[in-house]
Amino acid sequence: MADKAIKNGARFVRGEVREIRPTETGGFDLVLDDGSLLAKKVVLCGGIWSDQLLRSLGIKLPLMAERCYHLEFQNP
């Protein structure tokens, strides 16, 4: 999947995202430990920390950590 994403224009960057800020052009400014990165689209897979990252975008995501388990909803 990673190879296909790269062929379609994705870029993989390793780093810790501290904040996600919306830009005036409709993209996102990702604040990293050592600078920032502009992105048109973002896939967020931050686990329990996703809630903190989404707050600056006005999105409230009710997540709860529970011993490395996950929850599945039959009819979300």
Secondary structure, DSSP 8 states (H G I E B T S, - for coil): -HHHHHHTT-----S-EEEEEE-TTS-EEEEETTEEEEES------GGGHHHHHGGGT--------TT-----S--
